[in-house]
Amino acid sequence: MKRLNTTYWIITALFSAFMIFSSYGGITLMPEAVAMLHEHLGYPLYFIRLISFAKVLGAIAILLPMVPARVKEWAYFGFFIDLLAAIVSFAAVGDPVAQWAPMFLFVGVLVWAYVLHHKRLVAMAE
């Protein structure tokens, strides 16, 4: 159980840090984020801020132990949709595969964190 908990917290903290870090540019509407998300991908500015705040809330939800498992499930699902939408968006505007394929690494880390979350729930119920 100790190894499971340690692995879970490391993976979850790293993934949450990535999500929070990646949302900073959208929340503050940094010129680089606006250039990529608004001008290149065509997302409206209000949506960029909305999804960025949602990513921060989701990261907090999966980090806080007192958040109910059902809420964490929705946060993981939201992250999956966010990452999948990013991959589809980059592909749809014609970006080369080499630019958006690394996003699958983050999907993999997300899936790993989600699987560890469920293993912890099962281990705690026993």
N, CA, C and O atoms as CSV, one atom per row, in Angstrom:
chain,resi,resn,atom,element,x,y,z
A,1,MET,N,N,0.829,-1.202,0.000
A,1,MET,CA,C,0.000,0.000,0.000
A,1,MET,C,C,0.874,1.268,0.000
A,1,MET,O,O,0.532,2.269,-0.629
A,2,LYS,N,N,2.010,1.203,0.720
A,2,LYS,CA,C,2.874,2.382,0.781
A,2,LYS,C,C,3.434,2.723,-0.596
A,2,LYS,O,O,3.478,3.891,-0.982
A,3,ARG,N,N,3.864,1.695,-1.339
A,3,ARG,CA,C,4.416,1.937,-2.679
A,3,ARG,C,C,3.333,2.499,-3.610
A,3,ARG,O,O,3.599,3.400,-4.405
A,4,LEU,N,N,2.127,1.966,-3.507
A,4,LEU,CA,C,1.008,2.445,-4.317
A,4,LEU,C,C,0.729,3.914,-4.010
A,4,LEU,O,O,0.563,4.721,-4.924
A,5,ASN,N,N,0.678,4.260,-2.728
A,5,ASN,CA,C,0.432,5.651,-2.340
A,5,ASN,C,C,1.526,6.578,-2.836
A,5,ASN,O,O,1.239,7.661,-3.346
A,6,THR,N,N,2.766,6.167,-2.692
A,6,THR,CA,C,3.882,7.001,-3.140
A,6,THR,C,C,3.829,7.233,-4.645
A,6,THR,O,O,3.977,8.362,-5.115
A,7,THR,N,N,3.619,6.163,-5.388
A,7,THR,CA,C,3.528,6.283,-6.848
A,7,THR,C,C,2.348,7.158,-7.241
A,7,THR,O,O,2.470,8.024,-8.107
A,8,TYR,N,N,1.209,6.931,-6.603
A,8,TYR,CA,C,0.010,7.725,-6.900
A,8,TYR,C,C,0.278,9.217,-6.696
A,8,TYR,O,O,-0.034,10.030,-7.567
A,9,TRP,N,N,0.854,9.576,-5.550
A,9,TRP,CA,C,1.062,10.989,-5.259
A,9,TRP,C,C,2.091,11.628,-6.174
A,9,TRP,O,O,1.945,12.792,-6.546
A,10,ILE,N,N,3.120,10.894,-6.541
A,10,ILE,CA,C,4.127,11.445,-7.462
A,10,ILE,C,C,3.509,11.709,-8.831
A,10,ILE,O,O,3.642,12.805,-9.376
A,11,ILE,N,N,2.835,10.707,-9.381
A,11,ILE,CA,C,2.234,10.848,-10.719
A,11,ILE,C,C,1.140,11.904,-10.712
A,11,ILE,O,O,1.069,12.732,-11.620
A,12,THR,N,N,0.290,11.881,-9.698
A,12,THR,CA,C,-0.809,12.840,-9.622
A,12,THR,C,C,-0.283,14.262,-9.439
A,12,THR,O,O,-0.796,15.194,-10.059
A,13,ALA,N,N,0.727,14.437,-8.604
A,13,ALA,CA,C,1.305,15.779,-8.397
A,13,ALA,C,C,1.957,16.293,-9.676
A,13,ALA,O,O,1.797,17.462,-10.027
A,14,LEU,N,N,2.692,15.429,-10.374
A,14,LEU,CA,C,3.328,15.859,-11.626
A,14,LEU,C,C,2.281,16.230,-12.674
A,14,LEU,O,O,2.405,17.248,-13.356
A,15,PHE,N,N,1.253,15.398,-12.793
A,15,PHE,CA,C,0.209,15.694,-13.780
A,15,PHE,C,C,-0.530,16.985,-13.412
A,15,PHE,O,O,-0.793,17.818,-14.279
A,16,SER,N,N,-0.861,17.151,-12.137
A,16,SER,CA,C,-1.556,18.365,-11.699
A,16,SER,C,C,-0.697,19.601,-11.927
A,16,SER,O,O,-1.199,20.646,-12.341
A,17,ALA,N,N,0.590,19.481,-11.659
A,17,ALA,CA,C,1.498,20.611,-11.894
A,17,ALA,C,C,1.512,20.984,-13.374
A,17,ALA,O,O,1.500,22.164,-13.724
A,18,PHE,N,N,1.536,19.976,-14.236
A,18,PHE,CA,C,1.499,20.251,-15.671
A,18,PHE,C,C,0.213,20.977,-16.052
A,18,PHE,O,O,0.247,21.942,-16.817
A,19,MET,N,N,-0.916,20.521,-15.525
A,19,MET,CA,C,-2.198,21.134,-15.884
A,19,MET,C,C,-2.271,22.576,-15.366
A,19,MET,O,O,-2.755,23.465,-16.067
A,20,ILE,N,N,-1.795,22.801,-14.154
A,20,ILE,CA,C,-1.814,24.162,-13.611
A,20,ILE,C,C,-0.855,25.058,-14.398
A,20,ILE,O,O,-1.202,26.182,-14.761
A,21,PHE,N,N,0.347,24.553,-14.657
A,21,PHE,CA,C,1.330,25.329,-15.422
A,21,PHE,C,C,0.792,25.659,-16.818
A,21,PHE,O,O,0.959,26.779,-17.300
A,22,SER,N,N,0.153,24.691,-17.459
A,22,SER,CA,C,-0.343,24.924,-18.822
A,22,SER,C,C,-1.550,25.858,-18.848
A,22,SER,O,O,-1.888,26.386,-19.907
A,23,SER,N,N,-2.198,26.073,-17.724
A,23,SER,CA,C,-3.360,26.959,-17.707
A,23,SER,C,C,-3.000,28.412,-17.397
A,23,SER,O,O,-3.814,29.308,-17.622
A,24,TYR,N,N,-1.807,28.653,-16.889
A,24,TYR,CA,C,-1.417,30.013,-16.508
A,24,TYR,C,C,-1.523,30.988,-17.686
A,24,TYR,O,O,-2.065,32.084,-17.540
A,25,GLY,N,N,-1.009,30.591,-18.841
A,25,GLY,CA,C,-1.054,31.466,-20.013
A,25,GLY,C,C,-2.468,31.778,-20.464
A,25,GLY,O,O,-2.742,32.873,-20.954
A,26,GLY,N,N,-3.366,30.816,-20.298
A,26,GLY,CA,C,-4.756,31.039,-20.679
A,26,GLY,C,C,-5.505,31.928,-19.710
A,26,GLY,O,O,-6.350,32.727,-20.113
A,27,ILE,N,N,-5.194,31.786,-18.420
A,27,ILE,CA,C,-5.864,32.618,-17.422
A,27,ILE,C,C,-5.440,34.075,-17.563
A,27,ILE,O,O,-6.269,34.981,-17.478
A,28,THR,N,N,-4.159,34.292,-17.777
A,28,THR,CA,C,-3.637,35.660,-17.880
A,28,THR,C,C,-3.679,36.197,-19.313
A,28,THR,O,O,-3.340,37.355,-19.556
A,29,LEU,N,N,-4.094,35.357,-20.252
A,29,LEU,CA,C,-4.118,35.696,-21.675
A,29,LEU,C,C,-2.765,36.234,-22.143
A,29,LEU,O,O,-2.670,37.288,-22.773
A,30,MET,N,N,-1.729,35.472,-21.812
A,30,MET,CA,C,-0.375,35.816,-22.256
A,30,MET,C,C,-0.351,35.835,-23.786
A,30,MET,O,O,-1.039,35.038,-24.424
A,31,PRO,N,N,0.426,36.728,-24.371
A,31,PRO,CA,C,0.471,36.845,-25.831
A,31,PRO,C,C,0.791,35.516,-26.533
A,31,PRO,O,O,0.228,35.225,-27.588
A,32,GLU,N,N,1.690,34.712,-25.954
A,32,GLU,CA,C,2.038,33.428,-26.574
A,32,GLU,C,C,0.846,32.478,-26.577
A,32,GLU,O,O,0.606,31.774,-27.558
A,33,ALA,N,N,0.104,32.462,-25.475
A,33,ALA,CA,C,-1.072,31.589,-25.378
A,33,ALA,C,C,-2.163,32.055,-26.327
A,33,ALA,O,O,-2.812,31.242,-26.985
A,34,VAL,N,N,-2.363,33.369,-26.396
A,34,VAL,CA,C,-3.372,33.923,-27.308
A,34,VAL,C,C,-2.997,33.619,-28.754
A,34,VAL,O,O,-3.859,33.275,-29.563
A,35,ALA,N,N,-1.715,33.744,-29.079
A,35,ALA,CA,C,-1.268,33.469,-30.447
A,35,ALA,C,C,-1.544,32.012,-30.818
A,35,ALA,O,O,-2.008,31.725,-31.922
A,36,MET,N,N,-1.259,31.099,-29.898
A,36,MET,CA,C,-1.447,29.688,-30.218
A,36,MET,C,C,-2.926,29.283,-30.167
A,36,MET,O,O,-3.439,28.681,-31.109
A,37,LEU,N,N,-3.596,29.611,-29.080
A,37,LEU,CA,C,-4.959,29.117,-28.874
A,37,LEU,C,C,-6.023,29.915,-29.632
A,37,LEU,O,O,-6.989,29.343,-30.138
A,38,HIS,N,N,-5.844,31.230,-29.708
A,38,HIS,CA,C,-6.852,32.062,-30.361
A,38,HIS,C,C,-6.569,32.240,-31.853
A,38,HIS,O,O,-7.427,31.976,-32.696
A,39,GLU,N,N,-5.378,32.681,-32.158
A,39,GLU,CA,C,-5.070,32.977,-33.555
A,39,GLU,C,C,-4.802,31.718,-34.369
A,39,GLU,O,O,-5.257,31.606,-35.508
A,40,HIS,N,N,-4.066,30.769,-33.793
A,40,HIS,CA,C,-3.717,29.563,-34.545
A,40,HIS,C,C,-4.850,28.534,-34.549
A,40,HIS,O,O,-5.220,28.018,-35.604
A,41,LEU,N,N,-5.397,28.239,-33.373
A,41,LEU,CA,C,-6.436,27.212,-33.284
A,41,LEU,C,C,-7.850,27.760,-33.404
A,41,LEU,O,O,-8.778,27.009,-33.701
A,42,GLY,N,N,-8.026,29.051,-33.178
A,42,GLY,CA,C,-9.331,29.677,-33.373
A,42,GLY,C,C,-10.259,29.650,-32.166
A,42,GLY,O,O,-11.452,29.915,-32.311
A,43,TYR,N,N,-9.748,29.340,-30.985
A,43,TYR,CA,C,-10.598,29.345,-29.790
A,43,TYR,C,C,-10.919,30.783,-29.392
A,43,TYR,O,O,-10.044,31.647,-29.453
A,44,PRO,N,N,-12.162,31.053,-28.983
A,44,PRO,CA,C,-12.486,32.396,-28.489
A,44,PRO,C,C,-11.773,32.664,-27.158
A,44,PRO,O,O,-11.503,31.737,-26.394
A,45,LEU,N,N,-11.475,33.922,-26.891
A,45,LEU,CA,C,-10.741,34.282,-25.680
A,45,LEU,C,C,-11.474,33.867,-24.411
A,45,LEU,O,O,-10.847,33.417,-23.451
A,46,TYR,N,N,-12.803,34.014,-24.399
A,46,TYR,CA,C,-13.545,33.638,-23.193
A,46,TYR,C,C,-13.421,32.140,-22.927
A,46,TYR,O,O,-13.390,31.720,-21.771
A,47,PHE,N,N,-13.350,31.333,-23.980
A,47,PHE,CA,C,-13.222,29.877,-23.810
A,47,PHE,C,C,-11.839,29.513,-23.285
A,47,PHE,O,O,-11.698,28.595,-22.478
A,48,ILE,N,N,-10.822,30.230,-23.743
A,48,ILE,CA,C,-9.454,29.972,-23.279
A,48,ILE,C,C,-9.375,30.171,-21.771
A,48,ILE,O,O,-8.799,29.349,-21.059
A,49,ARG,N,N,-9.951,31.256,-21.291
A,49,ARG,CA,C,-9.951,31.511,-19.840
A,49,ARG,C,C,-10.794,30.476,-19.108
A,49,ARG,O,O,-10.386,29.979,-18.058
A,50,LEU,N,N,-11.946,30.150,-19.640
A,50,LEU,CA,C,-12.849,29.183,-19.007
A,50,LEU,C,C,-12.160,27.828,-18.839
A,50,LEU,O,O,-12.160,27.264,-17.744
A,51,ILE,N,N,-11.582,27.311,-19.901
A,51,ILE,CA,C,-10.946,25.997,-19.839
A,51,ILE,C,C,-9.710,26.035,-18.941
A,51,ILE,O,O,-9.387,25.045,-18.284
A,52,SER,N,N,-9.024,27.169,-18.912
A,52,SER,CA,C,-7.846,27.301,-18.051
A,52,SER,C,C,-8.228,27.277,-16.575
A,52,SER,O,O,-7.564,26.615,-15.777
A,53,PHE,N,N,-9.286,27.987,-16.204
A,53,PHE,CA,C,-9.759,27.934,-14.820
A,53,PHE,C,C,-10.256,26.529,-14.469
A,53,PHE,O,O,-10.031,26.047,-13.359
A,54,ALA,N,N,-10.926,25.881,-15.408
A,54,ALA,CA,C,-11.415,24.521,-15.165
A,54,ALA,C,C,-10.252,23.554,-14.915
A,54,ALA,O,O,-10.352,22.657,-14.079
A,55,LYS,N,N,-9.164,23.741,-15.639
A,55,LYS,CA,C,-7.986,22.882,-15.440
A,55,LYS,C,C,-7.396,23.070,-14.045
A,55,LYS,O,O,-6.983,22.098,-13.412
A,56,VAL,N,N,-7.353,24.296,-13.568
A,56,VAL,CA,C,-6.844,24.546,-12.215
A,56,VAL,C,C,-7.758,23.899,-11.183
A,56,VAL,O,O,-7.283,23.245,-10.255
A,57,LEU,N,N,-9.068,24.078,-11.342
A,57,LEU,CA,C,-10.010,23.460,-10.402
A,57,LEU,C,C,-9.901,21.937,-10.429
A,57,LEU,O,O,-9.948,21.297,-9.378
A,58,GLY,N,N,-9.759,21.358,-11.606
A,58,GLY,CA,C,-9.606,19.911,-11.718
A,58,GLY,C,C,-8.336,19.418,-11.049
A,58,GLY,O,O,-8.342,18.382,-10.385
A,59,ALA,N,N,-7.245,20.156,-11.220
A,59,ALA,CA,C,-5.980,19.776,-10.588
A,59,ALA,C,C,-6.102,19.822,-9.070
A,59,ALA,O,O,-5.590,18.944,-8.374
A,60,ILE,N,N,-6.768,20.829,-8.567
A,60,ILE,CA,C,-6.984,20.929,-7.123
A,60,ILE,C,C,-7.860,19.767,-6.651
A,60,ILE,O,O,-7.606,19.173,-5.603
A,61,ALA,N,N,-8.889,19.451,-7.433
A,61,ALA,CA,C,-9.809,18.371,-7.051
A,61,ALA,C,C,-9.106,17.026,-6.935
A,61,ALA,O,O,-9.378,16.265,-6.007
A,62,ILE,N,N,-8.206,16.724,-7.865
A,62,ILE,CA,C,-7.562,15.409,-7.781
A,62,ILE,C,C,-6.442,15.384,-6.741
A,62,ILE,O,O,-5.992,14.312,-6.337
A,63,LEU,N,N,-5.995,16.559,-6.308
A,63,LEU,CA,C,-4.945,16.605,-5.289
A,63,LEU,C,C,-5.483,16.551,-3.859
A,63,LEU,O,O,-4.839,15.978,-2.979
A,64,LEU,N,N,-6.634,17.130,-3.623
A,64,LEU,CA,C,-7.157,17.200,-2.260
A,64,LEU,C,C,-7.802,15.878,-1.843
A,64,LEU,O,O,-8.724,15.402,-2.504
A,65,PRO,N,N,-7.324,15.291,-0.757
A,65,PRO,CA,C,-7.857,13.988,-0.323
A,65,PRO,C,C,-9.330,14.024,0.082
A,65,PRO,O,O,-10.025,13.015,-0.034
A,66,MET,N,N,-9.815,15.183,0.558
A,66,MET,CA,C,-11.193,15.235,1.043
A,66,MET,C,C,-12.235,15.388,-0.069
A,66,MET,O,O,-13.436,15.367,0.202
A,67,VAL,N,N,-11.792,15.539,-1.294
A,67,VAL,CA,C,-12.725,15.659,-2.415
A,67,VAL,C,C,-13.306,14.273,-2.707
A,67,VAL,O,O,-12.560,13.300,-2.817
A,68,PRO,N,N,-14.634,14.181,-2.832
A,68,PRO,CA,C,-15.249,12.874,-3.085
A,68,PRO,C,C,-14.750,12.229,-4.383
A,68,PRO,O,O,-14.407,12.914,-5.347
A,69,ALA,N,N,-14.719,10.907,-4.379
A,69,ALA,CA,C,-14.222,10.145,-5.536
A,69,ALA,C,C,-15.004,10.483,-6.801
A,69,ALA,O,O,-14.425,10.519,-7.887
A,70,ARG,N,N,-16.298,10.727,-6.685
A,70,ARG,CA,C,-17.117,11.054,-7.860
A,70,ARG,C,C,-16.654,12.351,-8.514
A,70,ARG,O,O,-16.627,12.450,-9.741
A,71,VAL,N,N,-16.293,13.336,-7.716
A,71,VAL,CA,C,-15.804,14.610,-8.247
A,71,VAL,C,C,-14.459,14.392,-8.944
A,71,VAL,O,O,-14.202,14.958,-10.007
A,72,LYS,N,N,-13.614,13.574,-8.339
A,72,LYS,CA,C,-12.324,13.268,-8.954
A,72,LYS,C,C,-12.530,12.581,-10.304
A,72,LYS,O,O,-11.804,12.856,-11.259
A,73,GLU,N,N,-13.523,11.684,-10.384
A,73,GLU,CA,C,-13.831,11.009,-11.649
A,73,GLU,C,C,-14.138,12.034,-12.740
A,73,GLU,O,O,-13.653,11.918,-13.866
A,74,TRP,N,N,-14.937,13.025,-12.402
A,74,TRP,CA,C,-15.282,14.059,-13.383
A,74,TRP,C,C,-14.064,14.901,-13.763
A,74,TRP,O,O,-13.924,15.319,-14.912
A,75,ALA,N,N,-13.195,15.143,-12.802
A,75,ALA,CA,C,-11.976,15.906,-13.103
A,75,ALA,C,C,-11.089,15.131,-14.070
A,75,ALA,O,O,-10.574,15.698,-15.034
A,76,TYR,N,N,-10.908,13.832,-13.814
A,76,TYR,CA,C,-10.111,13.007,-14.731
A,76,TYR,C,C,-10.746,12.989,-16.123
A,76,TYR,O,O,-10.045,13.085,-17.130
A,77,PHE,N,N,-12.058,12.869,-16.176
A,77,PHE,CA,C,-12.742,12.860,-17.470
A,77,PHE,C,C,-12.560,14.197,-18.195
A,77,PHE,O,O,-12.327,14.228,-19.403
A,78,GLY,N,N,-12.668,15.293,-17.453
A,78,GLY,CA,C,-12.462,16.619,-18.045
A,78,GLY,C,C,-11.060,16.786,-18.601
A,78,GLY,O,O,-10.877,17.367,-19.671
A,79,PHE,N,N,-10.068,16.277,-17.877
A,79,PHE,CA,C,-8.699,16.336,-18.375
A,79,PHE,C,C,-8.541,15.513,-19.646
A,79,PHE,O,O,-7.846,15.921,-20.577
A,80,PHE,N,N,-9.190,14.354,-19.679
A,80,PHE,CA,C,-9.109,13.520,-20.882
A,80,PHE,C,C,-9.709,14.253,-22.079
A,80,PHE,O,O,-9.121,14.262,-23.160
A,81,ILE,N,N,-10.867,14.861,-21.892
A,81,ILE,CA,C,-11.503,15.619,-22.972
A,81,ILE,C,C,-10.620,16.795,-23.391
A,81,ILE,O,O,-10.478,17.065,-24.584
A,82,ASP,N,N,-10.031,17.491,-22.432
A,82,ASP,CA,C,-9.149,18.625,-22.738
A,82,ASP,C,C,-7.967,18.183,-23.593
A,82,ASP,O,O,-7.665,18.807,-24.610
A,83,LEU,N,N,-7.301,17.109,-23.182
A,83,LEU,CA,C,-6.129,16.641,-23.934
A,83,LEU,C,C,-6.524,16.091,-25.302
A,83,LEU,O,O,-5.827,16.328,-26.289
A,84,LEU,N,N,-7.628,15.366,-25.366
A,84,LEU,CA,C,-8.102,14.844,-26.644
A,84,LEU,C,C,-8.481,15.987,-27.589
A,84,LEU,O,O,-8.172,15.942,-28.780
A,85,ALA,N,N,-9.149,17.006,-27.053
A,85,ALA,CA,C,-9.518,18.165,-27.873
A,85,ALA,C,C,-8.279,18.902,-28.377
A,85,ALA,O,O,-8.272,19.412,-29.497
A,86,ALA,N,N,-7.239,18.958,-27.557
A,86,ALA,CA,C,-5.989,19.607,-27.994
A,86,ALA,C,C,-5.385,18.842,-29.166
A,86,ALA,O,O,-4.961,19.442,-30.154
A,87,ILE,N,N,-5.350,17.529,-29.054
A,87,ILE,CA,C,-4.793,16.710,-30.139
A,87,ILE,C,C,-5.600,16.900,-31.418
A,87,ILE,O,O,-5.031,17.113,-32.489
A,88,VAL,N,N,-6.910,16.824,-31.309
A,88,VAL,CA,C,-7.776,16.982,-32.485
A,88,VAL,C,C,-7.641,18.382,-33.068
A,88,VAL,O,O,-7.609,18.540,-34.289
A,89,SER,N,N,-7.563,19.392,-32.225
A,89,SER,CA,C,-7.442,20.775,-32.702
A,89,SER,C,C,-6.161,20.984,-33.496
A,89,SER,O,O,-6.187,21.568,-34.580
A,90,PHE,N,N,-5.042,20.510,-32.961
A,90,PHE,CA,C,-3.776,20.673,-33.680
A,90,PHE,C,C,-3.791,19.900,-35.000
A,90,PHE,O,O,-3.276,20.385,-36.008
A,91,ALA,N,N,-4.364,18.730,-34.999
A,91,ALA,CA,C,-4.452,17.941,-36.231
A,91,ALA,C,C,-5.383,18.618,-37.236
A,91,ALA,O,O,-5.113,18.618,-38.437
A,92,ALA,N,N,-6.480,19.194,-36.742
A,92,ALA,CA,C,-7.482,19.810,-37.626
A,92,ALA,C,C,-6.948,21.037,-38.358
A,92,ALA,O,O,-7.355,21.308,-39.488
A,93,VAL,N,N,-6.039,21.781,-37.726
A,93,VAL,CA,C,-5.493,22.966,-38.404
A,93,VAL,C,C,-4.298,22.621,-39.275
A,93,VAL,O,O,-3.692,23.503,-39.885
A,94,GLY,N,N,-3.960,21.343,-39.334
A,94,GLY,CA,C,-2.905,20.905,-40.238
A,94,GLY,C,C,-1.508,20.918,-39.664
A,94,GLY,O,O,-0.533,20.846,-40.411
A,95,ASP,N,N,-1.390,21.008,-38.347
A,95,ASP,CA,C,-0.047,20.948,-37.753
A,95,ASP,C,C,0.556,19.569,-37.992
A,95,ASP,O,O,-0.164,18.570,-38.001
A,96,PRO,N,N,1.863,19.509,-38.184
A,96,PRO,CA,C,2.499,18.214,-38.408
A,96,PRO,C,C,2.361,17.314,-37.176
A,96,PRO,O,O,2.294,17.793,-36.044
A,97,VAL,N,N,2.320,16.023,-37.417
A,97,VAL,CA,C,2.162,15.036,-36.348
A,97,VAL,C,C,3.242,15.197,-35.288
A,97,VAL,O,O,2.973,15.008,-34.101
A,98,ALA,N,N,4.440,15.539,-35.689
A,98,ALA,CA,C,5.546,15.690,-34.737
A,98,ALA,C,C,5.268,16.781,-33.704
A,98,ALA,O,O,5.847,16.758,-32.618
A,99,GLN,N,N,4.388,17.736,-34.023
A,99,GLN,CA,C,4.075,18.810,-33.074
A,99,GLN,C,C,3.029,18.391,-32.049
A,99,GLN,O,O,3.099,18.820,-30.897
A,100,TRP,N,N,2.068,17.569,-32.435
A,100,TRP,CA,C,1.008,17.229,-31.495
A,100,TRP,C,C,1.073,15.798,-30.960
A,100,TRP,O,O,0.378,15.485,-29.993
A,101,ALA,N,N,1.868,14.939,-31.541
A,101,ALA,CA,C,1.976,13.560,-31.049
A,101,ALA,C,C,2.484,13.468,-29.610
A,101,ALA,O,O,2.058,12.567,-28.888
A,102,PRO,N,N,3.384,14.368,-29.153
A,102,PRO,CA,C,3.815,14.285,-27.746
A,102,PRO,C,C,2.674,14.456,-26.738
A,102,PRO,O,O,2.827,14.099,-25.570
A,103,MET,N,N,1.544,14.991,-27.174
A,103,MET,CA,C,0.389,15.114,-26.273
A,103,MET,C,C,-0.077,13.741,-25.783
A,103,MET,O,O,-0.674,13.629,-24.712
A,104,PHE,N,N,0.199,12.700,-26.571
A,104,PHE,CA,C,-0.187,11.353,-26.147
A,104,PHE,C,C,0.578,10.934,-24.888
A,104,PHE,O,O,0.099,10.099,-24.120
A,105,LEU,N,N,1.750,11.503,-24.678
A,105,LEU,CA,C,2.496,11.240,-23.447
A,105,LEU,C,C,1.694,11.721,-22.240
A,105,LEU,O,O,1.610,11.020,-21.232
A,106,PHE,N,N,1.108,12.906,-22.338
A,106,PHE,CA,C,0.311,13.447,-21.240
A,106,PHE,C,C,-0.974,12.650,-21.052
A,106,PHE,O,O,-1.435,12.473,-19.924
A,107,VAL,N,N,-1.553,12.170,-22.148
A,107,VAL,CA,C,-2.716,11.283,-22.030
A,107,VAL,C,C,-2.312,10.017,-21.276
A,107,VAL,O,O,-3.066,9.524,-20.437
A,108,GLY,N,N,-1.137,9.497,-21.573
A,108,GLY,CA,C,-0.648,8.310,-20.885
A,108,GLY,C,C,-0.446,8.543,-19.407
A,108,GLY,O,O,-0.796,7.689,-18.593
A,109,VAL,N,N,0.114,9.685,-19.043
A,109,VAL,CA,C,0.303,10.013,-17.625
A,109,VAL,C,C,-1.056,10.170,-16.942
A,109,VAL,O,O,-1.236,9.736,-15.805
A,110,LEU,N,N,-2.004,10.787,-17.635
A,110,LEU,CA,C,-3.356,10.924,-17.095
A,110,LEU,C,C,-3.974,9.556,-16.833
A,110,LEU,O,O,-4.532,9.324,-15.761
A,111,VAL,N,N,-3.881,8.659,-17.793
A,111,VAL,CA,C,-4.441,7.310,-17.622
A,111,VAL,C,C,-3.750,6.602,-16.467
A,111,VAL,O,O,-4.408,5.924,-15.679
A,112,TRP,N,N,-2.459,6.746,-16.358
A,112,TRP,CA,C,-1.705,6.132,-15.272
A,112,TRP,C,C,-2.204,6.660,-13.915
A,112,TRP,O,O,-2.433,5.880,-12.990
A,113,ALA,N,N,-2.369,7.979,-13.805
A,113,ALA,CA,C,-2.868,8.583,-12.567
A,113,ALA,C,C,-4.272,8.071,-12.246
A,113,ALA,O,O,-4.587,7.796,-11.088
A,114,TYR,N,N,-5.100,7.945,-13.261
A,114,TYR,CA,C,-6.476,7.474,-13.070
A,114,TYR,C,C,-6.498,6.022,-12.593
A,114,TYR,O,O,-7.259,5.678,-11.689
A,115,VAL,N,N,-5.677,5.180,-13.189
A,115,VAL,CA,C,-5.596,3.771,-12.776
A,115,VAL,C,C,-5.100,3.679,-11.340
A,115,VAL,O,O,-5.635,2.900,-10.551
A,116,LEU,N,N,-4.097,4.457,-10.995
A,116,LEU,CA,C,-3.589,4.461,-9.619
A,116,LEU,C,C,-4.656,4.945,-8.639
A,116,LEU,O,O,-4.758,4.433,-7.524
A,117,HIS,N,N,-5.443,5.923,-9.051
A,117,HIS,CA,C,-6.541,6.419,-8.221
A,117,HIS,C,C,-7.501,5.278,-7.893
A,117,HIS,O,O,-7.904,5.112,-6.741
A,118,HIS,N,N,-7.862,4.504,-8.893
A,118,HIS,CA,C,-8.788,3.379,-8.664
A,118,HIS,C,C,-8.147,2.273,-7.827
A,118,HIS,O,O,-8.814,1.668,-6.987
A,119,LYS,N,N,-6.889,2.010,-8.043
A,119,LYS,CA,C,-6.206,0.994,-7.215
A,119,LYS,C,C,-6.189,1.417,-5.754
A,119,LYS,O,O,-6.363,0.585,-4.863
A,120,ARG,N,N,-5.982,2.704,-5.503
A,120,ARG,CA,C,-6.004,3.202,-4.123
A,120,ARG,C,C,-7.379,3.050,-3.506
A,120,ARG,O,O,-7.504,2.660,-2.345
A,121,LEU,N,N,-8.424,3.359,-4.284
A,121,LEU,CA,C,-9.792,3.222,-3.756
A,121,LEU,C,C,-10.069,1.785,-3.354
A,121,LEU,O,O,-10.649,1.535,-2.297
A,122,VAL,N,N,-9.660,0.842,-4.185
A,122,VAL,CA,C,-9.869,-0.580,-3.903
A,122,VAL,C,C,-9.048,-0.990,-2.670
A,122,VAL,O,O,-9.553,-1.701,-1.801
A,123,ALA,N,N,-7.812,-0.555,-2.594
A,123,ALA,CA,C,-6.945,-0.916,-1.472
A,123,ALA,C,C,-7.464,-0.339,-0.159
A,123,ALA,O,O,-7.363,-0.985,0.884
A,124,MET,N,N,-8.016,0.867,-0.200
A,124,MET,CA,C,-8.539,1.479,1.013
A,124,MET,C,C,-9.843,0.819,1.468
A,124,MET,O,O,-10.158,0.813,2.658
A,125,ALA,N,N,-10.603,0.261,0.507
A,125,ALA,CA,C,-11.865,-0.392,0.846
A,125,ALA,C,C,-11.649,-1.762,1.480
A,125,ALA,O,O,-12.537,-2.286,2.153
A,126,GLU,N,N,-10.483,-2.332,1.267
A,126,GLU,CA,C,-10.217,-3.679,1.798
A,126,GLU,C,C,-9.909,-3.667,3.266
A,126,GLU,O,O,-9.664,-4.720,3.854
